[in-house]
Amino acid sequence: MNIFNDLKDHLRNALEAMTAAGELPAGLSLERVTIEPPRDPSHGDAATNAAMVLCKPAGLKPRELAEKLKPRLDALEFVTETSVDGPGFINIRLADGVWRDQLAGILRLGTRFGDSTLGSGRKVNVEYVSANPTGPLTAGHARGAVVGDALANLLLKAGYEVCKEYYINDAGNQVATLARSTYLRYLEALGEGDANIPEGFYPGEYLKDVGQALAARDGDKWKGRDEAEWLEPIRNFAIDFLMGEIKEDLKLLGVEQAVFSSERKLVEAGKVDAVLETLTQAGHIYTGVLEPPKGKTPEDWEPRPQTLFRATDFGDDVDRPLQKSDGSWTYFANDIAYHLDKFERGYATMIDIWGADHGGYIKRMQAAVRAVTGGKGALDVKTCQLVHMFDNGKPVRMSKRAGTFVTLRDVLEAVGTDVVRFIMLTRRNDQTLEFDFAKVTEQSRDNPVFYVQYAYARAHSVLRHAREALTGRDLSDAGLAALDLSPLADPAELALVKRLAGWPRMVESAAEAHEPHRVAFYLQELAAEFHALWNKGRDDATLRFIIAEDEALTLARMALVRGAAIVVASGLEIMGVTPAEEM
């Protein structure tokens, strides 16, 4: 149920009728034709660019084509007015009854309102968080977790089949360092050694828990033995322990991913060797010498032959090395194999959520995906900028347990899951976000979490009072949907209905752009409009939601209030936030 998709269907029918009548040439592509709300609501309820995009192939001037199309739109029974504006846009105004029908539809569908078939069941892989399993999740990881999870929920609502995935970077030097750091904490748990952590090791006190757990399981089994004997088993133990904590933190955040892919298992299965052999046979890999990086002097640069991927053939700025000087594969080589693995599992569309520090890695990874999938795979990368933590405007001190950062669990324990999830979506992912513990919990319109939640709670409060005033009347969603809604005639009421009716279009546009923050923006606008209408009732008694002497009007307004609550709940569901019926 999407009013703008319905309008587009009528527009297409009108254009096809013009073609049949010889007013337009056959074979015109309508792909670029849109119909959407005008930027200025005073211009109407919808506007189309049809005349602008079809004029050239039709051999007509834009306004000339618009004037030919206008009568066919005027003839639609639910259209009350059209006008040609500017160079050829057509503005359309719809009958009030159209919007009331939309409200009835919202009540019938409940939170399924906005569900779309846009995705047509196409498979999408959304990979997010994917933090190295070397320590607890940070407040910064929370942003990527929320953005990825909300995006996956948004795509599900838009009709895609979505896989929520975490990539465990459990190969390479960082997990070897983790094993060595854990071994020191293990000896410490046994009463051996001291707490002095060498430079280059992980110093966080969180590893004390890992060392104590290892000592409890294995006793002094590893004490005094060569590193070659204990490195792998302790590495595996530490990774499993810390991944268990990471999963627990994610669960507290409301994030439950279906797939956890291991980099180490990918390497051990020979998938990296296999994909690079395939690329070699296709001529995408060669031995060459790279130019020195910008800013390097000749003394800093030692040119040497390297195994290189022809990334420039696929849109990157330079070719990229795949092998280290010791003969092992680079992380990039492993990542190529991992993304091919996704593709082979049926996910031609891949979305990765990365930290801002990985921005320079995007082009090469997109180039690699194009190469290994023969152009059939597509990778979209969303980078999340930093989160700055404050409390009443003052920077938050670092967590003693973590050593160098504020943990996700610290934040969740301080403000709760719903606050964290909502606030992380109040800025575009590519903008820096300031998270102030005091501000995100205050009860004011300046706090978007409170403002939106209060709209939902206020709607439920109004409905409770209505049930007391209208004893015996059916205020169920089905009962409200069956009402005569014609009493809803005030411009402010109809404006709110139009905002609600725009929800399905917002879902589709946000899903297509892979931008879940649009949901938070929409909900803030909807909440503002709902609160404004409630406040008008305080100044003008005729606009109050409950008018004892006018039951028909009160019932119609209850339909509007309930419709607003449904759409707010639908949006919060995508964001992973629980609606609050009382505040």
NUVO-471110 format. One line per 4 residues: number of its first residue (from 1); for each residue x, y, z of C-alpha. Coordinates in steps of 0.02 Angstrom, whole numbers, plus 50000, padded with zeros to 5 digits. Layout:
NUM	X,Y,Z ~ ...
REM end
This chain:
1	50000,50000,50000 ~ 50093,50152,49934 ~ 49994,50301,49872 ~ 50139,50364,49766
5	50162,50196,49681 ~ 49975,50195,49646 ~ 49987,50369,49571 ~ 50134,50315,49465
9	50031,50172,49395 ~ 49893,50296,49345 ~ 50024,50410,49269 ~ 50096,50267,49166
13	49921,50223,49106 ~ 49894,50403,49052 ~ 50059,50406,48957 ~ 50020,50239,48874
17	49850,50308,48823 ~ 49937,50457,48745 ~ 50049,50338,48648 ~ 49899,50238,48589
21	49816,50400,48532 ~ 49970,50451,48433 ~ 50010,50598,48548 ~ 50176,50517,48598
25	50293,50406,48496 ~ 50298,50221,48537 ~ 50441,50145,48634 ~ 50471,50286,48757
29	50563,50229,48913 ~ 50471,50277,49072 ~ 50610,50224,49191 ~ 50658,50402,49239
33	50479,50460,49264 ~ 50444,50496,49447 ~ 50297,50553,49551 ~ 50332,50613,49726
37	50283,50746,49854 ~ 50332,50922,49800 ~ 50460,51011,49907 ~ 50331,51146,49944
41	50167,51066,50005 ~ 50072,51221,49948 ~ 50102,51164,49768 ~ 49998,51008,49793
45	50007,50829,49853 ~ 50116,50757,49714 ~ 50223,50814,49569 ~ 50288,50725,49415
49	50438,50757,49304 ~ 50362,50658,49159 ~ 50360,50803,49037 ~ 50538,50850,49082
53	50615,50678,49049 ~ 50506,50628,48899 ~ 50506,50792,48801 ~ 50667,50763,48704
57	50630,50586,48641 ~ 50450,50643,48609 ~ 50509,50791,48506 ~ 50407,50914,48611
61	50444,51060,48724 ~ 50424,51015,48909 ~ 50277,51130,48943 ~ 50195,51077,48779
65	50203,50894,48832 ~ 50144,50940,49008 ~ 49992,51030,48939 ~ 49948,50875,48835
69	49965,50761,48987 ~ 49871,50875,49108 ~ 49692,50839,49046 ~ 49717,50652,49066
73	49770,50677,49247 ~ 49625,50798,49275 ~ 49507,50661,49219 ~ 49556,50546,49363
77	49411,50545,49486 ~ 49521,50566,49641 ~ 49616,50716,49569 ~ 49543,50886,49614
81	49671,50999,49528 ~ 49828,50996,49422 ~ 49944,51135,49368 ~ 50097,51152,49258
85	50238,51235,49352 ~ 50409,51301,49303 ~ 50488,51220,49151 ~ 50362,51079,49145
89	50328,50997,49314 ~ 50148,50945,49341 ~ 50080,50970,49516 ~ 49934,50863,49571
93	49811,50889,49714 ~ 49710,50741,49775 ~ 49536,50733,49852 ~ 49533,50729,50043
97	49445,50561,50035 ~ 49603,50483,49961 ~ 49699,50525,50118 ~ 49561,50464,50233
101	49565,50299,50138 ~ 49752,50291,50171 ~ 49719,50310,50357 ~ 49592,50169,50353
105	49722,50062,50265 ~ 49850,50098,50401 ~ 49725,50039,50532 ~ 49689,49879,50435
109	49871,49835,50408 ~ 49945,49889,50574 ~ 50135,49889,50577 ~ 50132,49793,50412
113	50090,49961,50333 ~ 50245,50009,50236 ~ 50292,49830,50195 ~ 50353,49829,50016
117	50386,49709,49873 ~ 50526,49821,49810 ~ 50658,49690,49846 ~ 50558,49548,49767
121	50648,49425,49880 ~ 50821,49468,49811 ~ 50962,49413,49926 ~ 51067,49544,50014
125	51212,49514,50133 ~ 51238,49647,50267 ~ 51402,49626,50359 ~ 51428,49735,50511
129	51526,49754,50673 ~ 51660,49627,50623 ~ 51773,49693,50761 ~ 51938,49604,50788
133	51911,49475,50927 ~ 52050,49552,51031 ~ 51944,49646,51158 ~ 51771,49706,51206
137	51661,49807,51089 ~ 51680,49995,51106 ~ 51554,50137,51099 ~ 51617,50166,50921
141	51573,49987,50874 ~ 51397,50021,50936 ~ 51368,50141,50793 ~ 51414,50017,50658
145	51313,49883,50746 ~ 51156,49991,50751 ~ 51176,50058,50574 ~ 51201,49883,50505
149	51060,49805,50604 ~ 50936,49944,50563 ~ 50984,49936,50379 ~ 50955,49748,50378
153	50784,49774,50460 ~ 50743,49910,50334 ~ 50787,49797,50187 ~ 50681,49657,50260
157	50532,49775,50269 ~ 50565,49826,50089 ~ 50549,49645,50032 ~ 50730,49585,50022
161	50797,49421,50090 ~ 50933,49478,50209 ~ 51080,49390,50291 ~ 51150,49477,50446
165	51334,49430,50455 ~ 51490,49456,50562 ~ 51665,49425,50492 ~ 51786,49364,50625
169	51962,49427,50588 ~ 52045,49280,50676 ~ 52198,49261,50564 ~ 52360,49358,50564
173	52473,49447,50685 ~ 52341,49528,50794 ~ 52274,49362,50858 ~ 52450,49297,50886
177	52479,49452,50994 ~ 52315,49414,51081 ~ 52377,49239,51123 ~ 52541,49306,51194
181	52449,49438,51295 ~ 52329,49306,51362 ~ 52475,49194,51410 ~ 52545,49333,51521
185	52375,49351,51606 ~ 52367,49161,51623 ~ 52533,49159,51714 ~ 52472,49303,51821
189	52316,49202,51867 ~ 52432,49060,51920 ~ 52529,49178,52033 ~ 52675,49187,51914
193	52753,49339,51835 ~ 52694,49519,51859 ~ 52567,49636,51783 ~ 52694,49731,51676
197	52631,49715,51498 ~ 52766,49736,51364 ~ 52744,49867,51230 ~ 52648,49800,51081
201	52542,49682,51186 ~ 52358,49710,51233 ~ 52360,49798,51403 ~ 52174,49799,51445
205	52122,49721,51610 ~ 51983,49628,51519 ~ 52115,49498,51476 ~ 52128,49454,51661
209	51959,49367,51642 ~ 52026,49268,51495 ~ 52184,49218,51587 ~ 52086,49166,51742
213	51964,49064,51637 ~ 52109,48977,51550 ~ 52193,48939,51716 ~ 52030,48870,51784
217	52011,48756,51633 ~ 52190,48697,51607 ~ 52278,48726,51772 ~ 52467,48743,51746
221	52465,48639,51586 ~ 52548,48776,51483 ~ 52665,48843,51614 ~ 52848,48835,51564
225	52813,48762,51391 ~ 52879,48829,51227 ~ 52774,48957,51134 ~ 52758,48840,50986
229	52659,48721,51098 ~ 52538,48845,51176 ~ 52518,48983,51046 ~ 52380,48902,50942
233	52274,48825,51082 ~ 52282,48984,51186 ~ 52243,49090,51033 ~ 52089,48983,50999
237	52035,48991,51181 ~ 52054,49181,51189 ~ 51960,49208,51025 ~ 51816,49096,51080
241	51808,49180,51251 ~ 51808,49357,51181 ~ 51688,49315,51040 ~ 51570,49247,51173
245	51578,49415,51262 ~ 51556,49509,51100 ~ 51400,49408,51059 ~ 51331,49443,51233
249	51361,49630,51212 ~ 51277,49627,51041 ~ 51129,49533,51115 ~ 51112,49669,51248
253	51109,49794,51104 ~ 50972,49694,51019 ~ 51086,49630,50881 ~ 51080,49445,50837
257	51173,49398,50679 ~ 51137,49236,50589 ~ 51311,49202,50518 ~ 51485,49218,50594
261	51617,49188,50461 ~ 51796,49147,50511 ~ 51942,49219,50415 ~ 52055,49081,50481
265	51939,48943,50420 ~ 51930,49028,50250 ~ 52120,49025,50237 ~ 52135,48847,50302
269	52006,48787,50176 ~ 52119,48849,50036 ~ 51993,48977,49973 ~ 52121,49116,49965
273	52239,49011,49859 ~ 52094,48960,49748 ~ 52028,49134,49714 ~ 52201,49202,49677
277	52233,49060,49556 ~ 52071,49105,49468 ~ 52122,49288,49459 ~ 52293,49238,49392
281	52216,49133,49254 ~ 52102,49279,49208 ~ 52254,49392,49190 ~ 52207,49503,49338
285	52368,49466,49436 ~ 52547,49503,49386 ~ 52720,49531,49461 ~ 52772,49712,49462
289	52849,49856,49559 ~ 52738,49991,49632 ~ 52778,50175,49628 ~ 52827,50245,49800
293	52678,50308,49901 ~ 52649,50495,49906 ~ 52756,50581,50037 ~ 52891,50447,50035
297	53070,50497,49998 ~ 53183,50378,49899 ~ 53272,50330,50061 ~ 53105,50274,50137
301	53055,50167,49989 ~ 53128,50002,49937 ~ 53058,49950,49770 ~ 53039,49763,49751
305	52941,49645,49639 ~ 52771,49604,49712 ~ 52618,49501,49668 ~ 52494,49635,49615
309	52307,49639,49577 ~ 52260,49744,49425 ~ 52141,49850,49528 ~ 52155,49996,49406
313	52065,49889,49275 ~ 51914,49891,49391 ~ 51906,50072,49447 ~ 52041,50085,49581
317	52177,50218,49582 ~ 52327,50101,49590 ~ 52360,49914,49579 ~ 52366,49826,49747
321	52489,49702,49825 ~ 52423,49530,49873 ~ 52577,49452,49952 ~ 52691,49506,50095
325	52880,49497,50088 ~ 52875,49336,50192 ~ 52767,49252,50060 ~ 52603,49255,50159
329	52446,49331,50087 ~ 52394,49508,50134 ~ 52231,49546,50224 ~ 52168,49611,50057
333	52194,49440,49977 ~ 52095,49359,50118 ~ 51957,49488,50101 ~ 51943,49453,49914
337	51915,49269,49952 ~ 51788,49312,50087 ~ 51683,49421,49972 ~ 51688,49289,49836
341	51626,49167,49968 ~ 51478,49282,50000 ~ 51442,49290,49814 ~ 51451,49101,49798
345	51324,49087,49939 ~ 51203,49183,49829 ~ 51231,49362,49885 ~ 51265,49464,49729
349	51221,49620,49829 ~ 51339,49648,49975 ~ 51337,49790,50101 ~ 51481,49813,50222
353	51477,49931,50372 ~ 51653,49991,50411 ~ 51738,50114,50528 ~ 51794,50281,50460
357	51977,50227,50467 ~ 51944,50102,50326 ~ 51887,50232,50200 ~ 52043,50212,50094
361	52008,50027,50075 ~ 51840,50046,49987 ~ 51894,50068,49806 ~ 52010,49918,49805
365	51879,49806,49884 ~ 51745,49860,49761 ~ 51868,49832,49618 ~ 51905,49657,49684
369	51721,49613,49697 ~ 51693,49666,49517 ~ 51842,49561,49462 ~ 51805,49399,49555
373	51619,49400,49513 ~ 51639,49446,49331 ~ 51543,49606,49362 ~ 51393,49513,49432
377	51425,49562,49612 ~ 51407,49734,49690 ~ 51481,49797,49852 ~ 51416,49952,49942
381	51519,50010,50091 ~ 51449,50124,50225 ~ 51579,50202,50338 ~ 51533,50259,50513
385	51620,50413,50579 ~ 51679,50429,50758 ~ 51566,50439,50911 ~ 51624,50568,51039
389	51564,50527,51215 ~ 51518,50667,51336 ~ 51428,50688,51500 ~ 51353,50860,51523
393	51470,50927,51391 ~ 51627,50853,51469 ~ 51723,50712,51383 ~ 51692,50544,51465
397	51841,50463,51548 ~ 51905,50302,51477 ~ 51851,50136,51549 ~ 51977,50069,51674
401	51936,49891,51626 ~ 51963,49922,51441 ~ 52116,50029,51466 ~ 52098,50144,51316
405	51914,50160,51269 ~ 51733,50168,51328 ~ 51652,49998,51306 ~ 51483,49965,51229
409	51428,49883,51391 ~ 51474,50041,51488 ~ 51357,50141,51377 ~ 51215,50015,51381
413	51221,50005,51571 ~ 51217,50195,51582 ~ 51072,50237,51465 ~ 50992,50076,51400
417	50975,49991,51232 ~ 50835,50097,51160 ~ 50927,50260,51188 ~ 51088,50195,51112
421	51002,50124,50959 ~ 50899,50281,50925 ~ 51040,50407,50952 ~ 51158,50312,50838
425	51037,50344,50695 ~ 51009,50530,50724 ~ 51152,50576,50608 ~ 51205,50511,50440
429	51332,50372,50461 ~ 51465,50477,50374 ~ 51448,50620,50500 ~ 51532,50628,50670
433	51409,50598,50811 ~ 51413,50672,50986 ~ 51337,50562,51121 ~ 51306,50656,51284
437	51245,50543,51424 ~ 51150,50687,51507 ~ 51065,50751,51350 ~ 51009,50582,51281
441	50914,50544,51441 ~ 50834,50713,51474 ~ 50647,50731,51448 ~ 50635,50873,51323
445	50594,50902,51142 ~ 50780,50927,51113 ~ 50805,50742,51148 ~ 50744,50648,50993
449	50728,50483,51086 ~ 50610,50558,51214 ~ 50517,50663,51085 ~ 50473,50514,50974
453	50438,50395,51118 ~ 50328,50527,51199 ~ 50225,50540,51040 ~ 50187,50354,51051
457	50152,50364,51238 ~ 50042,50517,51215 ~ 49941,50428,51081 ~ 49910,50283,51200
461	49861,50403,51338 ~ 49733,50487,51224 ~ 49662,50319,51174 ~ 49646,50266,51357
465	49549,50424,51396 ~ 49440,50395,51243 ~ 49395,50220,51303 ~ 49337,50295,51467
469	49235,50430,51378 ~ 49162,50317,51242 ~ 49109,50168,51343 ~ 49048,50026,51235
473	49115,50093,51071 ~ 49232,49985,50966 ~ 49404,50069,50971 ~ 49496,49920,50899
477	49598,49950,50742 ~ 49467,49858,50639 ~ 49327,49958,50719 ~ 49415,50124,50687
481	49455,50074,50506 ~ 49270,50045,50473 ~ 49218,50219,50532 ~ 49163,50365,50427
485	49321,50470,50431 ~ 49248,50620,50340 ~ 49246,50724,50502 ~ 49436,50736,50482
489	49434,50897,50383 ~ 49549,51019,50471 ~ 49706,51057,50368 ~ 49818,51008,50514
493	49731,50839,50530 ~ 49745,50805,50344 ~ 49928,50859,50345 ~ 49963,50728,50479
497	49871,50595,50378 ~ 49977,50641,50226 ~ 50134,50623,50331 ~ 50078,50449,50385
501	50034,50401,50206 ~ 50211,50445,50153 ~ 50286,50308,50263 ~ 50289,50170,50129
505	50376,50285,50005 ~ 50503,50332,50139 ~ 50537,50147,50174 ~ 50572,50113,49991
509	50681,50265,49961 ~ 50783,50233,50119 ~ 50804,50050,50072 ~ 50861,50093,49896
513	50988,50219,49964 ~ 51044,50101,50105 ~ 51013,50244,50229 ~ 50925,50189,50389
517	50950,50359,50470 ~ 50807,50421,50361 ~ 50690,50321,50472 ~ 50746,50419,50626
521	50728,50584,50532 ~ 50553,50537,50474 ~ 50498,50487,50649 ~ 50559,50652,50721
525	50459,50747,50590 ~ 50306,50640,50621 ~ 50320,50663,50810 ~ 50337,50851,50789
529	50179,50857,50683 ~ 50082,50748,50805 ~ 50136,50851,50957 ~ 50094,51012,50863
533	49917,50950,50828 ~ 49895,50902,51012 ~ 49955,51074,51064 ~ 49833,51159,50946
537	49694,51074,51043 ~ 49753,51163,51200 ~ 49733,51331,51114 ~ 49577,51290,51013
541	49449,51178,51098 ~ 49375,51126,50930 ~ 49539,51038,50887 ~ 49550,50932,51043
545	49562,50746,51010 ~ 49416,50707,51126 ~ 49260,50815,51114 ~ 49125,50743,51227
549	48979,50821,51132 ~ 49037,50760,50960 ~ 49060,50573,50961 ~ 49082,50553,50773
553	49223,50679,50768 ~ 49305,50604,50923 ~ 49301,50430,50846 ~ 49376,50493,50683
557	49514,50579,50781 ~ 49548,50419,50877 ~ 49577,50336,50709 ~ 49705,50472,50670
561	49789,50454,50840 ~ 49797,50266,50823 ~ 49864,50282,50646 ~ 50005,50392,50708
565	50047,50267,50846 ~ 50053,50124,50719 ~ 50174,50213,50603 ~ 50286,50267,50748
569	50289,50086,50807 ~ 50331,50027,50631 ~ 50477,50146,50619 ~ 50542,50103,50792
573	50533,49918,50746 ~ 50655,49949,50603 ~ 50769,50045,50721 ~ 50760,49905,50848
577	50683,50018,50980 ~ 50539,49963,51093 ~ 50391,50085,51091 ~ 50348,50153,51265
581	50162,50157,51305 ~ 50192,50258,51464 ~ 50327,50384,51509
REM end
